[in-house]
């Protein structure tokens, strides 16, 4: 199951780099670093970003990588 994979790959505290956020009317700027808060039960990755915002990353839609 993909959700379990994301929960294991991105536990709380994992650092990520958001390369580009797609399909969002209020995207986090490209190349912003953040910290994972949690992965929810549908596999979305909730993060706090260095620019002071919190947002959800959607695997397969948004482009990001683990640091």
Secondary structure, DSSP 4 states (H G I P E B T S, - for coil): -HHHHHHHHT-TT-EEEEEE--S-TTPPPTTEEEEEEEE-TTS-EEEEETTS-EEEE-BTTBEEEE-
